[in-house]
């Protein structure tokens, strides 16, 4: 495994571990496997074949999950998407397309390079803003 891939995986793992400690009852992140994989198949004649299988939608974020916004009597789960980039890595076109799709559906999309910045600033700030938007929408409609 090359250093960039290892560092990317470490960033994901460290962020999820820290998120579990900081947001135990509020945030859940799930790994998403996207890409081309090979499934080993053995025929009745004992011929081994590694058939390619495409999984997911190209460009999907590394993690998806839910953040629970607490509105006194009810908790509202907000779907989020989290893409991780290590060092000077950049988003591919498909990832930018997925980010734009998420934004068009009002799904918070996070591009994480630093776990602490994400968990202590970006995430709470954006979720508080979303909470206030929900409160204002409820007030306008009731």
C-alpha positions as a Markdown table, in Angstrom:
| # | Residue | x | y | z |
|---|---|---|---|---|
| 1 | Unk | 0.0 | 0.0 | 0.0 |
| 2 | Unk | 1.5 | 3.3 | -1.0 |
| 3 | Unk | 2.0 | 6.1 | 1.5 |
| 4 | Unk | -0.8 | 8.3 | 0.2 |
| 5 | Unk | -3.4 | 5.5 | 0.4 |
| 6 | Unk | -2.2 | 4.6 | 3.9 |
| 7 | Unk | -2.4 | 8.3 | 5.0 |
| 8 | Unk | -5.9 | 8.6 | 3.5 |
| 9 | Unk | -7.1 | 5.5 | 5.3 |
| 10 | Unk | -5.5 | 6.8 | 8.6 |
| 11 | Unk | -7.2 | 10.1 | 8.2 |
| 12 | Unk | -10.6 | 8.4 | 7.8 |
| 13 | Unk | -10.0 | 6.0 | 10.7 |
| 14 | Unk | -8.7 | 8.7 | 13.1 |
| 15 | Unk | -11.6 | 11.0 | 12.2 |
| 16 | Unk | -14.2 | 8.3 | 12.8 |
| 17 | Unk | -12.6 | 7.3 | 16.2 |
| 18 | Unk | -12.5 | 10.9 | 17.4 |
| 19 | Unk | -16.0 | 11.6 | 16.1 |
| 20 | Unk | -17.2 | 8.6 | 18.1 |
| 21 | Unk | -15.8 | 10.1 | 21.3 |
| 22 | Unk | -16.9 | 13.7 | 20.6 |
| 23 | Unk | -20.3 | 13.0 | 19.1 |
| 24 | Unk | -21.3 | 9.6 | 20.6 |
| 25 | Unk | -25.1 | 10.2 | 20.6 |
| 26 | Unk | -25.2 | 12.7 | 17.7 |
| 27 | Unk | -23.1 | 11.5 | 14.8 |
| 28 | Unk | -22.9 | 8.2 | 12.9 |
| 29 | Unk | -20.5 | 7.8 | 10.0 |
| 30 | Unk | -20.5 | 4.8 | 7.7 |
| 31 | Unk | -17.9 | 3.6 | 5.3 |
| 32 | Unk | -18.9 | 3.5 | 1.7 |
| 33 | Unk | -17.2 | 1.1 | -0.7 |
| 34 | Unk | -17.1 | 2.5 | -4.2 |
| 35 | Unk | -15.1 | 1.3 | -7.2 |
| 36 | Unk | -14.2 | -1.7 | -9.2 |
| 37 | Unk | -13.7 | -4.9 | -7.3 |
| 38 | Unk | -13.0 | -8.5 | -8.5 |
| 39 | Unk | -15.0 | -11.4 | -7.3 |
| 40 | Unk | -13.4 | -14.8 | -7.4 |
| 41 | Unk | -15.6 | -17.4 | -9.0 |
| 42 | Unk | -14.9 | -21.1 | -9.4 |
| 43 | Unk | -16.8 | -22.9 | -12.1 |
| 44 | Unk | -18.0 | -26.6 | -11.8 |
| 45 | Unk | -14.9 | -27.4 | -13.9 |
| 46 | Unk | -12.6 | -25.8 | -11.3 |
| 47 | Unk | -11.8 | -22.8 | -13.6 |
| 48 | Unk | -11.0 | -19.7 | -11.6 |
| 49 | Unk | -12.4 | -16.5 | -12.9 |
| 50 | Unk | -12.0 | -13.0 | -11.3 |
| 51 | Unk | -15.0 | -11.2 | -12.6 |
| 52 | Unk | -15.1 | -7.4 | -12.3 |
| 53 | Unk | -17.9 | -5.9 | -10.2 |
| 54 | Unk | -18.6 | -2.2 | -10.1 |
| 55 | Unk | -20.0 | -1.0 | -6.7 |
| 56 | Unk | -21.6 | 2.3 | -5.9 |
| 57 | Unk | -21.8 | 5.5 | -7.9 |
| 58 | Unk | -18.5 | 7.0 | -9.1 |
| 59 | Unk | -17.5 | 10.0 | -7.0 |
| 60 | Unk | -19.6 | 9.1 | -3.9 |
| 61 | Unk | -18.0 | 10.3 | -0.7 |
| 62 | Unk | -15.9 | 8.1 | 1.5 |
| 63 | Unk | -18.4 | 8.2 | 4.4 |
| 64 | Unk | -22.1 | 8.9 | 4.6 |
| 65 | Unk | -23.9 | 9.3 | 7.8 |
| 66 | Unk | -26.4 | 11.0 | 10.1 |
| 67 | Unk | -26.1 | 13.9 | 12.4 |
| 68 | Unk | -29.0 | 14.3 | 14.9 |
| 69 | Unk | -30.2 | 17.8 | 15.4 |
| 70 | Unk | -31.9 | 18.2 | 18.8 |
| 71 | Unk | -35.0 | 20.3 | 18.7 |
| 72 | Unk | -36.0 | 20.0 | 22.3 |
| 73 | Unk | -38.7 | 17.3 | 22.0 |
| 74 | Unk | -37.5 | 15.6 | 18.8 |
| 75 | Unk | -34.2 | 14.7 | 17.2 |
| 76 | Unk | -34.1 | 15.1 | 13.4 |
| 77 | Unk | -31.5 | 13.0 | 11.5 |
| 78 | Unk | -29.7 | 15.0 | 8.9 |
| 79 | Unk | -27.9 | 13.0 | 6.2 |
| 80 | Unk | -24.3 | 14.1 | 5.6 |
| 81 | Unk | -21.6 | 13.2 | 3.1 |
| 82 | Unk | -17.9 | 13.2 | 4.1 |
| 83 | Unk | -15.0 | 13.1 | 1.6 |
| 84 | Unk | -11.4 | 12.9 | 2.9 |
| 85 | Unk | -8.3 | 14.2 | 1.1 |
| 86 | Unk | -4.8 | 13.9 | 2.4 |
| 87 | Unk | -2.0 | 16.3 | 1.7 |
| 88 | Unk | -2.3 | 17.8 | -1.8 |
| 89 | Unk | -4.8 | 15.3 | -3.1 |
| 90 | Unk | -7.6 | 16.9 | -5.1 |
| 91 | Unk | -11.1 | 15.9 | -5.9 |
| 92 | Unk | -11.7 | 14.1 | -9.1 |
| 93 | Unk | -14.4 | 15.3 | -11.6 |
| 94 | Unk | -16.8 | 12.6 | -10.4 |
| 95 | Unk | -16.3 | 13.6 | -6.8 |
| 96 | Unk | -17.0 | 17.3 | -7.6 |
| 97 | Unk | -20.2 | 16.1 | -9.5 |
| 98 | Unk | -21.3 | 14.2 | -6.4 |
| 99 | Unk | -20.6 | 17.2 | -4.2 |
| 100 | Unk | -22.7 | 19.3 | -6.5 |
| 101 | Unk | -25.5 | 16.7 | -6.5 |
| 102 | Unk | -25.5 | 16.7 | -2.6 |
| 103 | Unk | -25.6 | 20.5 | -2.5 |
| 104 | Unk | -28.5 | 20.5 | -5.0 |
| 105 | Unk | -30.4 | 18.1 | -2.6 |
| 106 | Unk | -29.4 | 20.3 | 0.5 |
| 107 | Unk | -27.3 | 17.5 | 1.9 |
| 108 | Unk | -24.3 | 18.8 | 3.8 |
| 109 | Unk | -21.1 | 17.7 | 2.1 |
| 110 | Unk | -17.8 | 18.0 | 3.9 |
| 111 | Unk | -14.3 | 17.9 | 2.4 |
| 112 | Unk | -12.0 | 16.9 | 5.2 |
| 113 | Unk | -8.3 | 17.5 | 5.3 |
| 114 | Unk | -7.9 | 18.0 | 9.0 |
| 115 | Unk | -10.0 | 15.9 | 11.5 |
| 116 | Unk | -9.9 | 18.5 | 14.3 |
| 117 | Unk | -11.0 | 21.4 | 12.0 |
| 118 | Unk | -13.9 | 19.3 | 10.7 |
| 119 | Unk | -15.0 | 18.0 | 14.1 |
| 120 | Unk | -14.5 | 21.2 | 16.2 |
| 121 | Unk | -15.4 | 23.9 | 13.7 |
| 122 | Unk | -17.0 | 22.9 | 10.4 |
| 123 | Unk | -19.4 | 20.2 | 11.5 |
| 124 | Unk | -20.9 | 22.0 | 14.6 |
| 125 | Unk | -21.1 | 25.3 | 12.7 |
| 126 | Unk | -22.9 | 23.9 | 9.7 |
| 127 | Unk | -25.2 | 21.8 | 11.8 |
| 128 | Unk | -26.1 | 24.7 | 14.1 |
| 129 | Unk | -26.9 | 26.8 | 11.0 |
| 130 | Unk | -29.0 | 24.0 | 9.6 |
| 131 | Unk | -30.8 | 23.8 | 13.0 |
| 132 | Unk | -31.6 | 27.5 | 12.9 |
| 133 | Unk | -32.9 | 27.1 | 9.3 |
| 134 | Unk | -35.2 | 24.3 | 10.4 |
| 135 | Unk | -36.5 | 26.3 | 13.3 |
| 136 | Unk | -37.2 | 29.3 | 11.1 |
| 137 | Unk | -39.0 | 27.1 | 8.5 |
| 138 | Unk | -41.2 | 25.6 | 11.3 |
| 139 | Unk | -42.0 | 29.1 | 12.6 |
| 140 | Unk | -43.0 | 30.3 | 9.1 |
| 141 | Unk | -45.2 | 27.3 | 8.4 |
| 142 | Unk | -47.0 | 27.0 | 11.8 |
